[in-house]
Amino acid sequence: MSDYLSIKEQDKQYVLHSWAKQGSFNPKVIAKAEGVCFWDDAGNRYFDMSSQLVYVNVGHQHPKVLKAFQEIGTYPLAGPSFATKPKSDLSQRIIELAPSNMAKVFYTSGGAEANDHAVKIARMVSGRYKIFSRYRSYHGATFGAGNLTGESRRFAAEPGLPGFVKFEVPYLYREVIDFDSEEAATAYYLGKLRNQILYEGSDTIAAIFIEPIPGSNGVLIPPKGYLEGVRALCDEFGILMICDEVMTGFGRTGKGFAVDHYDFKPDIMTFAKGVTSGYAPLGGVIISEDISRFFDENVLMTGLTYSGHTMCTQIGVANLEVYEEENIFENAEKMGILLKQRLEKLLTFPSIGEIRSIGLFAGVELVKDKATKEPIIQYGLDYGKDPVGLMNKFISMLSANGFYTYSHESTVIIAPPLIITEEQINEAMDIFESTLKQFEKEGLFPEETLSV
C-alpha cells in the first residue's frame, strides 16, 4: 500500500468530515502545493480557485510565512492575560488597517468563535438581547454562530437560542419585484427592515449582524446605499452594527475590508481566514473606540484559552507583512478587474443566469432556463440532498479538468489566492469555459445542440 493510499484509508476510517455523508465521501490527498496550485497523489494539478475555503490569500507554501514557523519559540507561549510582542504587533497592524473608528482587538481561534463573541460583546454593551441577522447568510457552525446563520446549515442548531431574528438580504436577481434602480431596491429593503425593527421592539435589539457581502451564499453584492442605510437605521434606534468580515477581510475584495468600499463605519467587525492566510487558526473581534471605552469601566465577561495565541499571532504578523511588501491588495484589485471581464463572457452561455464579482471574490449562478431563472438546485437542497446532482456533477467535472472550487446551491464560488497572475486567471478560466460547454452538452441540455 502506497503512503498516499494509506493516508486516504486512515482518513476514511478515523476522520469525521463536515457537511458530508461519511460513507460515500472520498477525500483527495494533497501531495504538494505551491502558489495558486496544488497536486494530488496521482500528480494531477489543480488551480485552487477557492483558496481552499477562501483563506489561502498569499498562496500555498509562501516562503516568508513558512519562515515564520521556523522562528516559533522566539517568543514564549503565554496565556491571554500576558502581553506578547506578536499579539501587540498584530493588533496594531489590524487597527491601522481597519476603519478609523476602530480601537482594539479580541482574539479567537476562528471565525465562528469571533461571531459568537461579537454577539456577547454587543449584548454586554447594549443591555439588550435580540440579534438581527439575514437569511442567506453563513456565520459559522458553532451553536451561537449557527443561530446567526440564515440558511439551511442553521437547522442542526435548532431549536435555537432566544433572541435571534432573521430578515431578508437584498438578492435582486431572485427578487420577484422588478425594481427601476438599485436605489429603489435599497429603499424597499430598508423599509422592510425598519418595519421589522419596530415590530420586534427597537429597545430590545442589541445588534444588526451582517456580512457586507454574503460570501458562501453566492457573493451577493448589496445595492447602492443599502449598507449606509442599515447604518442609519442602527443610529436611529441605538442598535450596534456588526460586520462579519471573516471571508471578505484582508484583501479579498481588493481593499483591506469589504466595508472600505462603502461610506459607513460599523461598531464591531469580525475576522479570521485571511489574517493568517490559513497558515494558523486565528480569528477575532475588532471593536470601536466607543465600545473600548465601555470596557475600560466594565468587565469583559468572556474569554478563551487560546485568545491571542503566541504562535498564531506570530504567523499573522508575517502574513500581514507579506500583504504590504508584495502589494497583495493592489494585485487583488487589478486581477479582480480581469477576472470580472472573463466572467462577463460567461453570460453568453445558456446556463449562466448572473455573475457577481468584486475583487477576487465572485459567484457564478447557473440556471436551467435563462427566461424563468429556474435554478439548478432549489433552495436548501445541496449538501447531499440535491435529487438531481447537477451542481455536484459540474463541480466534479471542473475538478477533473484541474479547476478546484466549491458551490452553494446554484452558485459556483470563484475566489483564488490574491497572488494570482493574469496568465493564471486566463488559463483557469479557459478550463472553466470548456468544462461549462461540456456540462451543458452532457448534463444540463443533453438533447440539445449548443454552441457558444
C-alpha positions in Angstrom: 0.0 0.0 0.0 1.4 3.4 -1.0 1.9 6.1 1.6 -0.9 8.2 -0.1 -3.3 5.3 -0.2 -2.6 4.6 3.5 -3.3 8.3 4.2 -6.7 8.1 2.5 -7.6 4.8 4.1 -6.7 6.2 7.6 -8.7 9.3 6.9 -11.8 7.4 5.8 -11.5 5.2 8.9 -10.8 7.8 11.5 -11.8 11.3 10.3 -15.3 12.8 10.5 -15.7 15.3 7.6 -18.0 18.3 7.8 -21.1 18.7 5.6 -20.8 15.2 4.1 -22.2 11.7 4.2 -19.2 9.8 5.5 -19.9 6.5 3.7 -19.6 8.0 0.2 -17.1 10.7 1.0 -13.9 10.2 -1.0 -11.2 12.8 0.1 -8.4 13.9 -2.2 -4.9 13.6 -0.8 -2.9 16.8 -1.4 0.6 15.7 -2.2 2.2 19.2 -2.7 1.2 22.8 -3.3 2.7 26.0 -4.5 1.3 29.4 -5.2 -2.2 29.2 -6.7 -2.0 25.4 -7.4 -1.9 22.1 -5.6 -1.3 18.5 -6.8 -3.0 15.3 -5.7 -1.3 11.9 -5.1 -1.7 10.9 -8.7 0.2 14.0 -9.9 -2.8 15.9 -11.2 -2.5 19.7 -10.9 -5.4 21.9 -9.8 -5.9 25.6 -9.8 -7.0 26.4 -6.3 -9.8 28.7 -7.4 -11.4 28.8 -3.9 -8.2 29.3 -1.9 -9.3 26.1 -0.1 -12.1 27.7 2.0 -11.4 31.3 0.9 -8.3 31.7 3.1 -5.1 31.0 1.3 -4.7 34.6 0.3 -1.0 34.7 -0.1 -0.9 31.4 -1.8 0.4 27.9 -0.9 3.8 27.5 0.7 4.7 31.2 0.8 8.3 31.3 1.9 8.1 34.2 4.3 5.1 32.7 6.2 6.8 29.3 6.3 10.0 31.0 7.6 7.9 32.4 10.5 7.2 28.8 11.6 11.0 28.2 11.8 11.1 31.1 14.2 8.5 29.7 16.6 10.0 29.7 20.0 11.5 33.1 19.7 8.7 34.3 21.9 7.5 32.0 24.8 3.9 30.7 24.9 1.8 32.9 27.0 -1.8 32.8 28.3 -4.3 35.5 27.2 -3.6 37.8 30.2 0.0 38.3 29.2 1.3 40.9 26.7 3.5 39.5 23.9 5.2 41.1 21.0 3.4 39.2 18.3 0.0 39.9 19.8 0.8 43.6 20.3 2.3 44.0 16.8 -0.6 42.2 15.1 -3.2 44.1 16.9 -1.6 47.5 15.9 -1.4 46.4 12.3 -5.1 45.3 12.3 -6.3 48.5 13.9 -4.3 50.6 11.4 -5.9 48.6 8.5 -9.4 48.8 9.9 -11.8 51.8 9.6 -10.7 54.8 11.6 -13.2 54.4 14.4 -11.8 51.0 15.5 -9.7 50.7 18.6 -9.0 47.2 20.0 -8.9 43.5 19.1 -10.2 40.5 21.0 -8.7 37.2 19.6 -10.4 33.9 19.0 -9.3 30.7 17.2 -11.5 31.2 14.2 -14.5 33.0 12.5 -17.4 31.2 14.2 -15.9 31.9 17.6 -15.4 35.5 16.6 -19.0 35.8 15.7 -20.1 34.2 18.9 -18.1 36.6 21.0 -19.2 39.6 19.0 -22.8 38.7 20.0 -21.8 38.5 23.6 -20.0 41.9 23.4 -23.0 43.5 21.8 -25.3 42.2 24.5 -23.0 43.4 27.2 -22.6 46.9 25.8 -26.2 47.5 24.9 -28.0 45.7 27.7 -30.3 44.3 25.1 -30.7 40.7 23.9 -32.1 40.5 20.3 -29.7 40.0 17.4 -30.9 40.6 13.8 -29.1 38.7 11.1 -30.1 37.9 7.5 -31.4 35.0 5.5 -28.9 33.6 3.0 -26.1 34.3 5.4 -23.5 32.0 6.9 -21.7 32.9 10.1 -20.3 29.6 11.3 -21.4 26.2 12.7 -21.0 26.7 16.5 -24.2 27.0 18.4 -24.1 30.7 18.6 -22.9 31.3 15.0 -25.3 28.6 13.8 -28.2 30.7 15.2 -26.8 33.8 13.4 -26.7 31.8 10.2 -29.7 32.3 7.8 -29.5 29.3 5.5 -30.1 25.6 5.8 -26.9 24.8 7.7 -28.5 26.5 10.7 -31.2 23.8 11.1 -28.8 21.5 13.0 -28.6 24.2 15.7 -32.3 24.5 16.1 -34.4 24.7 18.2 -32.2 27.8 18.7 -31.3 30.3 21.3 -33.8 33.1 22.1 -33.4 36.5 20.6 -32.1 35.7 17.1 -34.3 37.3 14.4 -33.9 36.9 10.6 -34.6 39.5 7.9 -34.3 39.5 4.1 -31.0 40.0 2.3 -31.1 42.0 -1.0 -30.9 39.4 -3.8 -32.1 41.3 -6.8 -31.6 38.5 -9.3 -34.1 36.4 -7.3 -36.4 39.2 -6.3 -40.0 39.0 -7.6 -40.2 42.7 -7.8 -38.6 44.3 -10.9 -37.1 47.5 -9.4 -36.4 50.5 -11.6 -33.0 51.0 -10.0 -30.6 49.8 -7.2 -31.7 52.8 -5.2 -35.3 51.7 -5.4 -34.4 48.3 -4.3 -32.5 49.7 -1.4 -35.5 51.8 -0.3 -37.7 48.7 -0.4 -35.4 46.5 1.7 -34.6 49.2 4.2 -38.4 50.0 4.6 -39.0 46.3 5.3 -36.1 46.2 7.8 -37.3 49.4 9.6 -40.8 47.9 10.0 -39.3 44.7 11.4 -37.3 46.7 13.9 -40.5 48.3 15.1 -42.3 45.0 15.2 -39.6 43.4 17.3 -39.3 46.4 19.7 -36.3 48.6 18.9 -35.3 48.8 22.5 -34.8 45.0 22.7 -32.4 44.8 19.7 -28.7 44.8 20.6 -27.2 44.5 17.1 -27.8 44.0 13.4 -25.2 41.4 12.3 -24.5 41.2 8.6 -21.9 40.1 6.1 -21.3 43.2 4.0 -21.1 40.9 1.0 -22.5 37.4 1.7 -19.9 35.0 0.6 -20.8 31.3 0.8 -24.4 32.1 -0.2 -23.3 33.5 -3.6 -21.3 36.7 -3.3 -24.4 38.9 -3.1 -23.3 42.5 -3.8 -25.5 45.0 -1.9 -27.5 47.6 -4.0 -26.3 51.2 -3.8 -26.8 52.8 -0.5 -28.0 49.7 1.3 -25.3 49.3 3.8 -25.2 53.0 4.6 -29.0 52.8 5.1 -28.6 49.9 7.6 -26.1 52.1 9.4 -28.6 54.9 9.5 -31.3 52.6 11.0 -28.8 51.4 13.6 -28.1 55.0 14.6 -31.8 55.9 14.7 -32.6 53.2 17.1 -29.4 52.9 19.1 -28.5 49.5 17.7 -24.9 48.3 17.2 -23.9 47.4 13.6 -21.7 44.3 13.4 -20.0 43.3 10.1 -18.8 39.8 9.5 -15.6 40.1 7.5 -14.4 36.6 8.1 -14.4 35.8 4.4 -14.1 39.3 2.9 -11.4 40.7 5.2 -7.7 41.2 4.3 -7.8 42.0 0.6 -10.3 39.5 -0.7 -12.4 42.3 -2.3 -9.4 44.4 -3.4 -9.4 46.5 -0.2 -8.4 45.8 3.4 -12.0 45.1 4.3 -15.3 44.9 2.3 -16.6 47.9 4.3 -13.9 50.0 2.8 -15.9 50.1 -0.5 -18.8 51.9 1.2 -19.4 55.1 3.1 -20.1 53.9 6.6 -18.3 52.5 9.7 -19.5 49.6 11.7 -19.3 49.4 15.5 -17.9 45.9 15.6 -16.1 43.7 12.9 -15.2 40.1 13.0 -12.3 38.4 11.0 -10.4 35.2 10.6 -9.2 33.3 7.4 -7.1 36.0 5.7 -5.5 37.3 8.9 -3.1 34.3 8.7 -4.0 33.1 5.1 -5.0 29.9 6.9 -1.4 29.0 7.9 -2.6 29.1 11.6 -6.0 29.1 13.2 -6.8 32.7 14.3 -9.8 35.0 14.3 -11.0 38.0 16.2 -13.4 40.8 17.1 -12.5 44.4 16.3 -14.3 46.9 18.5 -14.8 50.7 18.1 -13.4 53.4 20.3 -16.8 53.8 22.0 -17.1 50.2 22.9 -13.4 50.1 24.0 -14.2 52.9 26.5 -17.2 50.9 27.8 -14.9 48.1 28.8 -12.5 50.5 30.5 -15.1 50.6 33.2 -16.9 47.3 32.8 -15.6 43.7 32.9 -15.3 41.9 29.6 -17.2 38.8 30.7 -15.8 36.4 28.1 -12.5 34.7 27.3 -10.7 31.8 25.5 -7.7 29.7 26.4 -6.1 30.4 23.1 -7.1 34.1 22.8 -4.1 35.8 21.2 -2.1 32.6 21.0 1.6 33.5 20.6 2.4 31.2 17.7 -0.8 32.1 15.7 -0.3 35.9 16.1 3.3 35.5 15.1 2.2 33.8 11.9 -0.4 36.6 11.5 2.3 39.3 11.7 4.3 37.6 9.0 1.3 37.2 6.8 0.3 40.9 7.1 3.9 41.8 6.2 3.6 39.8 3.0 0.4 41.7 2.1 2.3 45.0 2.5 5.6 44.1 1.0 4.1 42.4 -2.1 1.2 44.8 -2.7 -1.2 41.9 -2.4 -4.3 44.0 -2.0 -3.5 46.1 -5.1 -2.9 42.9 -7.1 -6.3 41.6 -5.9 -8.0 44.7 -7.2 -6.2 44.7 -10.5 -6.7 40.9 -11.1 -10.2 41.3 -10.0 -11.0 43.6 -12.9 -9.5 40.9 -15.3 -11.5 38.1 -13.6 -14.7 40.1 -13.9 -14.1 40.6 -17.7 -13.6 36.9 -18.1 -16.7 36.2 -16.0 -18.9 38.6 -18.1 -18.1 36.5 -21.2 -19.9 33.6 -19.5 -23.2 35.4 -19.8 -23.4 34.2 -23.4 -23.8 30.6 -22.1 -27.4 29.3 -21.9 -26.8 28.1 -18.3 -25.4 31.3 -16.8 -28.0 33.4 -15.1 -25.9 36.0 -13.3 -22.3 36.7 -12.4 -21.4 38.8 -9.2 -17.9 39.9 -8.6 -15.8 42.3 -6.5 -12.0 42.0 -6.3 -11.1 38.3 -6.4 -14.4 37.3 -4.9 -17.0 36.1 -7.4 -20.2 34.0 -7.7 -21.4 32.4 -11.0 -25.0 31.5 -10.8 -26.3 28.7 -13.0 -29.8 28.2 -14.2 -31.8 25.6 -16.1 -33.7 28.4 -18.0 -32.5 32.0 -18.5 -36.0 33.3 -19.1 -37.6 31.8 -16.0 -34.4 31.9 -13.9 -35.1 28.3 -12.7 -32.1 27.4 -10.6 -30.0 24.3 -10.9 -30.8 23.5 -7.3 -33.8 24.7 -5.3 -33.1 26.5 -2.0 -31.8 24.1 0.7 -31.3 21.0 -1.5 -27.5 21.0 -1.6 -25.2 19.2 0.9 -26.2 15.7 -0.4 -29.9 16.5 -0.6 -29.9 17.5 -4.3 -32.1 14.8 -6.0 -30.6 15.5 -9.5 -27.0 16.1 -8.5 -26.3 18.6 -11.3 -24.2 21.0 -9.3 -22.2 18.1 -7.8 -21.7 16.9 -11.4 -20.4 20.3 -12.6 -18.1 20.8 -9.6 -16.7 17.3 -10.2 -16.2 18.0 -13.8 -14.3 21.2 -13.0 -12.1 19.3 -10.6 -11.4 16.6 -13.1 -10.2 19.2 -15.5 -8.0 20.9 -12.9 -10.2 23.7 -11.6 -10.8 23.2 -7.9 -13.6 25.1 -6.1 -17.0 24.6 -4.4 -20.6 25.6 -4.9 -23.5 26.6 -2.8 -26.9 25.8 -4.2 -26.8 27.0 -7.8 -23.7 29.3 -7.5 -20.1 28.4 -8.1 -17.7 30.4 -5.9 -14.5 31.7 -7.5 -12.0 33.2 -5.1 -8.4 32.3 -6.0 -5.3 33.3 -4.0 -4.7 37.0 -4.1 -1.3 36.5 -5.7 -2.8 35.1 -8.9 -1.5 36.5 -12.2 -3.2 37.4 -15.5 -1.8 34.3 -17.2 -3.1 32.1 -14.4 -6.5 33.6 -14.4 -6.8 33.2 -18.2 -5.6 29.6 -18.0 -8.0 28.7 -15.2 -11.0 30.4 -16.8 -10.2 28.6 -20.1 -10.7 25.4 -18.1 -14.0 26.8 -16.6 -15.4 27.7 -20.0 -14.5 24.4 -21.7 -16.0 22.5 -18.8 -19.1 24.6 -18.9 -19.6 23.7 -22.6 -19.1 20.0 -21.7 -21.6 20.3 -18.8 -24.3 21.9 -20.8 -24.0 19.3 -23.6 -23.7 16.3 -21.3 -25.5 17.2 -18.1 -27.9 20.1 -18.5 -29.2 20.1 -22.0 -28.2 16.7 -23.3 -30.9 16.6 -26.0 -30.0 20.0 -27.5 -27.1 21.1 -29.6 -25.4 24.1 -28.1 -22.8 26.3 -29.5 -21.3 29.3 -27.7 
